[in-house]
């Protein structure tokens, strides 16, 4: 899979997110570090989604 990394600098750090995958954010001291870390963050999201699909889910209404 290929995705677009949107990134910027903040306080000397490279910070970024994947445009096509909401919720995948990371940072690194260099652009290469950011790319490596964003790949790790993506893998964690994918693994979490797999675990969620394997778990039995129940729903109830909660008054707020």
Jmol script that loads the backbone (N, CA, C; Angstrom):
load data "model"
ATOM      1  N   UNK A   1       0.843  -1.180   0.000  1.00  0.00           N
ATOM      2  CA  UNK A   1       0.000   0.000   0.000  1.00  0.00           C
ATOM      3  C   UNK A   1       0.887   1.242   0.000  1.00  0.00           C
ATOM      4  N   UNK A   2       0.409   2.262  -0.656  1.00  0.00           N
ATOM      5  CA  UNK A   2       1.110   3.539  -0.662  1.00  0.00           C
ATOM      6  C   UNK A   2       0.141   4.604  -0.161  1.00  0.00           C
ATOM      7  N   UNK A   3       0.647   5.519   0.668  1.00  0.00           N
ATOM      8  CA  UNK A   3      -0.186   6.597   1.207  1.00  0.00           C
ATOM      9  C   UNK A   3       0.612   7.895   1.176  1.00  0.00           C
ATOM     10  N   UNK A   4      -0.089   8.997   1.294  1.00  0.00           N
ATOM     11  CA  UNK A   4       0.531  10.316   1.280  1.00  0.00           C
ATOM     12  C   UNK A   4       0.853  10.747   2.704  1.00  0.00           C
ATOM     13  N   UNK A   5       2.123  11.052   2.962  1.00  0.00           N
ATOM     14  CA  UNK A   5       2.549  11.558   4.257  1.00  0.00           C
ATOM     15  C   UNK A   5       2.507  13.082   4.218  1.00  0.00           C
ATOM     16  N   UNK A   6       1.638  13.672   5.019  1.00  0.00           N
ATOM     17  CA  UNK A   6       1.607  15.123   5.181  1.00  0.00           C
ATOM     18  C   UNK A   6       2.452  15.430   6.404  1.00  0.00           C
ATOM     19  N   UNK A   7       3.457  16.309   6.261  1.00  0.00           N
ATOM     20  CA  UNK A   7       4.333  16.563   7.404  1.00  0.00           C
ATOM     21  C   UNK A   7       4.715  18.027   7.517  1.00  0.00           C
ATOM     22  N   UNK A   8       5.154  18.384   8.718  1.00  0.00           N
ATOM     23  CA  UNK A   8       5.580  19.740   9.029  1.00  0.00           C
ATOM     24  C   UNK A   8       6.607  19.660  10.150  1.00  0.00           C
ATOM     25  N   UNK A   9       7.264  20.779  10.437  1.00  0.00           N
ATOM     26  CA  UNK A   9       8.215  20.800  11.545  1.00  0.00           C
ATOM     27  C   UNK A   9       7.601  21.574  12.705  1.00  0.00           C
ATOM     28  N   UNK A  10       7.920  21.111  13.904  1.00  0.00           N
ATOM     29  CA  UNK A  10       7.396  21.737  15.117  1.00  0.00           C
ATOM     30  C   UNK A  10       8.435  21.587  16.220  1.00  0.00           C
ATOM     31  N   UNK A  11       9.075  22.673  16.588  1.00  0.00           N
ATOM     32  CA  UNK A  11      10.064  22.629  17.662  1.00  0.00           C
ATOM     33  C   UNK A  11      11.253  21.739  17.355  1.00  0.00           C
ATOM     34  N   UNK A  12      11.654  21.691  16.099  1.00  0.00           N
ATOM     35  CA  UNK A  12      12.794  20.869  15.717  1.00  0.00           C
ATOM     36  C   UNK A  12      12.445  19.423  15.391  1.00  0.00           C
ATOM     37  N   UNK A  13      11.175  19.053  15.494  1.00  0.00           N
ATOM     38  CA  UNK A  13      10.721  17.699  15.177  1.00  0.00           C
ATOM     39  C   UNK A  13       9.964  17.704  13.860  1.00  0.00           C
ATOM     40  N   UNK A  14      10.039  16.607  13.142  1.00  0.00           N
ATOM     41  CA  UNK A  14       9.191  16.379  11.982  1.00  0.00           C
ATOM     42  C   UNK A  14       7.948  15.661  12.497  1.00  0.00           C
ATOM     43  N   UNK A  15       6.789  16.210  12.185  1.00  0.00           N
ATOM     44  CA  UNK A  15       5.514  15.666  12.641  1.00  0.00           C
ATOM     45  C   UNK A  15       4.681  15.392  11.400  1.00  0.00           C
ATOM     46  N   UNK A  16       3.965  14.264  11.392  1.00  0.00           N
ATOM     47  CA  UNK A  16       3.194  13.969  10.199  1.00  0.00           C
ATOM     48  C   UNK A  16       2.021  13.054  10.442  1.00  0.00           C
ATOM     49  N   UNK A  17       1.196  12.957   9.397  1.00  0.00           N
ATOM     50  CA  UNK A  17       0.032  12.079   9.419  1.00  0.00           C
ATOM     51  C   UNK A  17      -0.167  11.510   8.021  1.00  0.00           C
ATOM     52  N   UNK A  18      -0.845  10.378   7.954  1.00  0.00           N
ATOM     53  CA  UNK A  18      -1.168   9.787   6.660  1.00  0.00           C
ATOM     54  C   UNK A  18      -2.496  10.358   6.180  1.00  0.00           C
ATOM     55  N   UNK A  19      -2.487  10.956   5.026  1.00  0.00           N
ATOM     56  CA  UNK A  19      -3.669  11.618   4.475  1.00  0.00           C
ATOM     57  C   UNK A  19      -4.830  10.642   4.291  1.00  0.00           C
ATOM     58  N   UNK A  20      -4.534   9.447   3.805  1.00  0.00           N
ATOM     59  CA  UNK A  20      -5.591   8.491   3.473  1.00  0.00           C
ATOM     60  C   UNK A  20      -6.020   7.613   4.641  1.00  0.00           C
ATOM     61  N   UNK A  21      -5.308   7.676   5.758  1.00  0.00           N
ATOM     62  CA  UNK A  21      -5.607   6.789   6.890  1.00  0.00           C
ATOM     63  C   UNK A  21      -5.791   7.637   8.149  1.00  0.00           C
ATOM     64  N   UNK A  22      -7.027   8.007   8.481  1.00  0.00           N
ATOM     65  CA  UNK A  22      -7.265   8.835   9.664  1.00  0.00           C
ATOM     66  C   UNK A  22      -6.724   8.175  10.936  1.00  0.00           C
ATOM     67  N   UNK A  23      -6.154   8.985  11.797  1.00  0.00           N
ATOM     68  CA  UNK A  23      -5.679   8.481  13.086  1.00  0.00           C
ATOM     69  C   UNK A  23      -4.243   8.027  13.112  1.00  0.00           C
ATOM     70  N   UNK A  24      -3.554   8.054  11.969  1.00  0.00           N
ATOM     71  CA  UNK A  24      -2.149   7.638  11.943  1.00  0.00           C
ATOM     72  C   UNK A  24      -1.273   8.890  11.953  1.00  0.00           C
ATOM     73  N   UNK A  25      -0.706   9.168  13.126  1.00  0.00           N
ATOM     74  CA  UNK A  25       0.174  10.321  13.342  1.00  0.00           C
ATOM     75  C   UNK A  25       1.480   9.828  13.930  1.00  0.00           C
ATOM     76  N   UNK A  26       2.562  10.566  13.722  1.00  0.00           N
ATOM     77  CA  UNK A  26       3.828  10.244  14.380  1.00  0.00           C
ATOM     78  C   UNK A  26       4.762  11.438  14.277  1.00  0.00           C
ATOM     79  N   UNK A  27       5.977  11.246  14.819  1.00  0.00           N
ATOM     80  CA  UNK A  27       7.000  12.291  14.766  1.00  0.00           C
ATOM     81  C   UNK A  27       8.372  11.645  14.726  1.00  0.00           C
ATOM     82  N   UNK A  28       9.378  12.433  14.385  1.00  0.00           N
ATOM     83  CA  UNK A  28      10.752  11.952  14.365  1.00  0.00           C
ATOM     84  C   UNK A  28      11.719  13.118  14.352  1.00  0.00           C
ATOM     85  N   UNK A  29      12.945  12.848  14.759  1.00  0.00           N
ATOM     86  CA  UNK A  29      13.964  13.901  14.772  1.00  0.00           C
ATOM     87  C   UNK A  29      14.403  14.282  13.361  1.00  0.00           C
ATOM     88  N   UNK A  30      14.276  13.344  12.422  1.00  0.00           N
ATOM     89  CA  UNK A  30      14.593  13.591  11.016  1.00  0.00           C
ATOM     90  C   UNK A  30      13.418  13.118  10.171  1.00  0.00           C
ATOM     91  N   UNK A  31      13.418  13.487   8.899  1.00  0.00           N
ATOM     92  CA  UNK A  31      12.355  13.025   8.008  1.00  0.00           C
ATOM     93  C   UNK A  31      12.393  11.507   7.884  1.00  0.00           C
ATOM     94  N   UNK A  32      13.588  10.928   7.807  1.00  0.00           N
ATOM     95  CA  UNK A  32      13.696   9.468   7.740  1.00  0.00           C
ATOM     96  C   UNK A  32      13.126   8.810   8.990  1.00  0.00           C
ATOM     97  N   UNK A  33      13.391   9.406  10.171  1.00  0.00           N
ATOM     98  CA  UNK A  33      12.822   8.878  11.419  1.00  0.00           C
ATOM     99  C   UNK A  33      11.298   8.944  11.381  1.00  0.00           C
ATOM    100  N   UNK A  34      10.772  10.069  10.898  1.00  0.00           N
ATOM    101  CA  UNK A  34       9.321  10.216  10.800  1.00  0.00           C
ATOM    102  C   UNK A  34       8.734   9.142   9.895  1.00  0.00           C
ATOM    103  N   UNK A  35       9.348   8.902   8.750  1.00  0.00           N
ATOM    104  CA  UNK A  35       8.836   7.892   7.816  1.00  0.00           C
ATOM    105  C   UNK A  35       8.835   6.518   8.470  1.00  0.00           C
ATOM    106  N   UNK A  36       9.909   6.174   9.159  1.00  0.00           N
ATOM    107  CA  UNK A  36       9.971   4.883   9.856  1.00  0.00           C
ATOM    108  C   UNK A  36       8.893   4.803  10.940  1.00  0.00           C
ATOM    109  N   UNK A  37       8.740   5.878  11.709  1.00  0.00           N
ATOM    110  CA  UNK A  37       7.763   5.884  12.797  1.00  0.00           C
ATOM    111  C   UNK A  37       6.328   5.864  12.290  1.00  0.00           C
ATOM    112  N   UNK A  38       6.067   6.524  11.153  1.00  0.00           N
ATOM    113  CA  UNK A  38       4.707   6.530  10.610  1.00  0.00           C
ATOM    114  C   UNK A  38       4.357   5.139  10.090  1.00  0.00           C
ATOM    115  N   UNK A  39       5.343   4.416   9.559  1.00  0.00           N
ATOM    116  CA  UNK A  39       5.106   3.024   9.139  1.00  0.00           C
ATOM    117  C   UNK A  39       4.745   2.167  10.347  1.00  0.00           C
ATOM    118  N   UNK A  40       5.476   2.361  11.454  1.00  0.00           N
ATOM    119  CA  UNK A  40       5.174   1.618  12.686  1.00  0.00           C
ATOM    120  C   UNK A  40       3.773   1.952  13.191  1.00  0.00           C
ATOM    121  N   UNK A  41       3.418   3.238  13.175  1.00  0.00           N
ATOM    122  CA  UNK A  41       2.093   3.659  13.635  1.00  0.00           C
ATOM    123  C   UNK A  41       1.003   3.038  12.763  1.00  0.00           C
ATOM    124  N   UNK A  42       1.232   2.992  11.455  1.00  0.00           N
ATOM    125  CA  UNK A  42       0.264   2.376  10.543  1.00  0.00           C
ATOM    126  C   UNK A  42       0.087   0.898  10.869  1.00  0.00           C
ATOM    127  N   UNK A  43       1.184   0.196  11.095  1.00  0.00           N
ATOM    128  CA  UNK A  43       1.106  -1.230  11.421  1.00  0.00           C
ATOM    129  C   UNK A  43       0.314  -1.462  12.706  1.00  0.00           C
ATOM    130  N   UNK A  44       0.507  -0.597  13.705  1.00  0.00           N
ATOM    131  CA  UNK A  44      -0.245  -0.732  14.955  1.00  0.00           C
ATOM    132  C   UNK A  44      -1.739  -0.547  14.723  1.00  0.00           C
ATOM    133  N   UNK A  45      -2.108   0.409  13.873  1.00  0.00           N
ATOM    134  CA  UNK A  45      -3.521   0.631  13.555  1.00  0.00           C
ATOM    135  C   UNK A  45      -4.094  -0.586  12.837  1.00  0.00           C
ATOM    136  N   UNK A  46      -3.369  -1.126  11.874  1.00  0.00           N
ATOM    137  CA  UNK A  46      -3.835  -2.292  11.120  1.00  0.00           C
ATOM    138  C   UNK A  46      -3.999  -3.488  12.052  1.00  0.00           C
ATOM    139  N   UNK A  47      -3.021  -3.738  12.924  1.00  0.00           N
ATOM    140  CA  UNK A  47      -3.107  -4.853  13.864  1.00  0.00           C
ATOM    141  C   UNK A  47      -4.292  -4.676  14.802  1.00  0.00           C
ATOM    142  N   UNK A  48      -4.535  -3.455  15.266  1.00  0.00           N
ATOM    143  CA  UNK A  48      -5.651  -3.179  16.161  1.00  0.00           C
ATOM    144  C   UNK A  48      -6.976  -3.436  15.459  1.00  0.00           C
ATOM    145  N   UNK A  49      -7.082  -3.055  14.182  1.00  0.00           N
ATOM    146  CA  UNK A  49      -8.312  -3.290  13.426  1.00  0.00           C
ATOM    147  C   UNK A  49      -8.565  -4.778  13.253  1.00  0.00           C
ATOM    148  N   UNK A  50      -7.518  -5.560  13.044  1.00  0.00           N
ATOM    149  CA  UNK A  50      -7.666  -7.011  12.912  1.00  0.00           C
ATOM    150  C   UNK A  50      -8.174  -7.591  14.223  1.00  0.00           C
ATOM    151  N   UNK A  51      -7.605  -7.161  15.342  1.00  0.00           N
ATOM    152  CA  UNK A  51      -8.043  -7.654  16.643  1.00  0.00           C
ATOM    153  C   UNK A  51      -9.495  -7.277  16.909  1.00  0.00           C
ATOM    154  N   UNK A  52      -9.897  -6.070  16.523  1.00  0.00           N
ATOM    155  CA  UNK A  52     -11.280  -5.644  16.721  1.00  0.00           C
ATOM    156  C   UNK A  52     -12.246  -6.497  15.917  1.00  0.00           C
ATOM    157  N   UNK A  53     -11.875  -6.869  14.711  1.00  0.00           N
ATOM    158  CA  UNK A  53     -12.776  -7.673  13.892  1.00  0.00           C
ATOM    159  C   UNK A  53     -12.880  -9.090  14.417  1.00  0.00           C
ATOM    160  N   UNK A  54     -11.882  -9.541  15.171  1.00  0.00           N
ATOM    161  CA  UNK A  54     -11.915 -10.883  15.737  1.00  0.00           C
ATOM    162  C   UNK A  54     -12.681 -10.934  17.055  1.00  0.00           C
ATOM    163  N   UNK A  55     -12.851  -9.804  17.713  1.00  0.00           N
ATOM    164  CA  UNK A  55     -13.528  -9.763  19.003  1.00  0.00           C
ATOM    165  C   UNK A  55     -15.038  -9.656  18.801  1.00  0.00           C
ATOM    166  N   UNK A  56     -15.782 -10.233  19.746  1.00  0.00           N
ATOM    167  CA  UNK A  56     -17.234 -10.128  19.699  1.00  0.00           C
ATOM    168  C   UNK A  56     -17.637  -8.785  20.296  1.00  0.00           C
ATOM    169  N   UNK A  57     -18.447  -8.039  19.571  1.00  0.00           N
ATOM    170  CA  UNK A  57     -18.868  -6.716  20.031  1.00  0.00           C
ATOM    171  C   UNK A  57     -20.338  -6.742  20.411  1.00  0.00           C
ATOM    172  N   UNK A  58     -20.655  -6.031  21.468  1.00  0.00           N
ATOM    173  CA  UNK A  58     -22.044  -5.835  21.869  1.00  0.00           C
ATOM    174  C   UNK A  58     -22.267  -4.338  21.996  1.00  0.00           C
ATOM    175  N   UNK A  59     -23.505  -3.914  21.830  1.00  0.00           N
ATOM    176  CA  UNK A  59     -23.824  -2.500  21.924  1.00  0.00           C
ATOM    177  C   UNK A  59     -25.021  -2.294  22.831  1.00  0.00           C
ATOM    178  N   UNK A  60     -25.003  -1.189  23.571  1.00  0.00           N
ATOM    179  CA  UNK A  60     -26.148  -0.768  24.362  1.00  0.00           C
ATOM    180  C   UNK A  60     -26.260   0.749  24.247  1.00  0.00           C
ATOM    181  N   UNK A  61     -27.464   1.259  24.442  1.00  0.00           N
ATOM    182  CA  UNK A  61     -27.676   2.701  24.439  1.00  0.00           C
ATOM    183  C   UNK A  61     -27.343   3.243  25.822  1.00  0.00           C
ATOM    184  N   UNK A  62     -26.688   4.392  25.863  1.00  0.00           N
ATOM    185  CA  UNK A  62     -26.302   5.023  27.119  1.00  0.00           C
ATOM    186  C   UNK A  62     -26.825   6.453  27.105  1.00  0.00           C
ATOM    187  N   UNK A  63     -27.591   6.828  28.133  1.00  0.00           N
ATOM    188  CA  UNK A  63     -28.088   8.198  28.240  1.00  0.00           C
ATOM    189  C   UNK A  63     -26.941   9.118  28.620  1.00  0.00           C
ATOM    190  N   UNK A  64     -26.863  10.260  27.963  1.00  0.00           N
ATOM    191  CA  UNK A  64     -25.805  11.234  28.251  1.00  0.00           C
ATOM    192  C   UNK A  64     -26.386  12.517  28.798  1.00  0.00           C
TER     193      UNK A  64
END
end "model"
wireframe off; spacefill off
backbone 0.3
color backbone group
